[in-house]
């Protein structure tokens, strides 16, 4: 007895089995990662997404601070 397999053409992952497999194998970590590495190939591959902490990022110009005890300016980081 044969069994018919039907696919919902409006499914969010795709209308074909190939599209659904490709959707499952994609990186789910997002594009905002600072570093991205793929380990392995095929259905057992994994994605590693590394996000630097906020303290490791510099946003805008450096702040020289208030100076040392003698009033000398500190270096800009």
C-alpha positions in Angstrom: 0.0 0.0 0.0 1.5 3.3 -1.0 1.1 6.4 1.0 0.9 9.9 -0.5 3.0 12.6 1.2 1.5 16.1 0.8 3.4 19.3 1.5 1.7 22.6 2.4 2.7 25.1 -0.2 2.3 28.0 2.2 4.5 26.5 4.9 6.9 29.1 6.4 9.9 26.8 5.9 9.3 26.2 2.2 7.0 24.2 -0.1 9.5 21.4 -1.0 11.4 18.9 1.2 14.7 20.5 0.0 13.6 23.9 1.0 12.6 22.7 4.5 16.0 20.9 5.0 17.9 24.1 3.9 15.8 26.1 6.4 16.7 23.7 9.2 20.4 23.8 8.4 20.7 27.6 8.3 22.4 29.7 11.0 19.8 30.8 13.5 22.2 33.1 15.4 21.5 36.1 13.4 23.7 38.5 11.4 24.8 40.6 14.3 27.5 38.2 15.6 31.0 39.6 15.8 32.5 36.2 14.7 30.8 33.2 13.1 32.3 29.7 12.7 30.8 26.6 11.1 31.9 23.2 12.4 31.3 20.2 10.2 29.2 19.6 7.1 25.8 18.2 6.3 23.0 17.7 8.7 25.2 17.5 11.8 27.0 20.8 11.3 26.8 23.4 14.0 27.1 27.2 13.9 29.0 29.1 16.6 28.2 32.8 17.0 30.4 34.9 19.2 29.2 38.2 20.5 31.8 40.5 22.1 30.6 42.0 25.4 29.6 45.6 25.3 32.6 46.6 27.3 34.9 45.4 24.5 33.3 47.7 21.9 34.0 51.4 21.5 31.2 53.5 20.3 32.2 56.9 19.0 35.3 58.9 19.9 37.4 58.0 23.0 37.0 59.9 26.3 40.2 61.3 27.7 38.8 61.3 31.2 39.5 63.9 33.9 43.3 63.6 34.2 45.6 62.3 36.8 46.5 63.8 40.2 48.9 66.3 38.7 46.3 67.4 36.2 47.9 65.7 33.2 45.5 64.4 30.6 45.1 60.7 30.2 45.6 59.0 26.9 42.5 58.5 24.7 41.6 54.8 24.5 
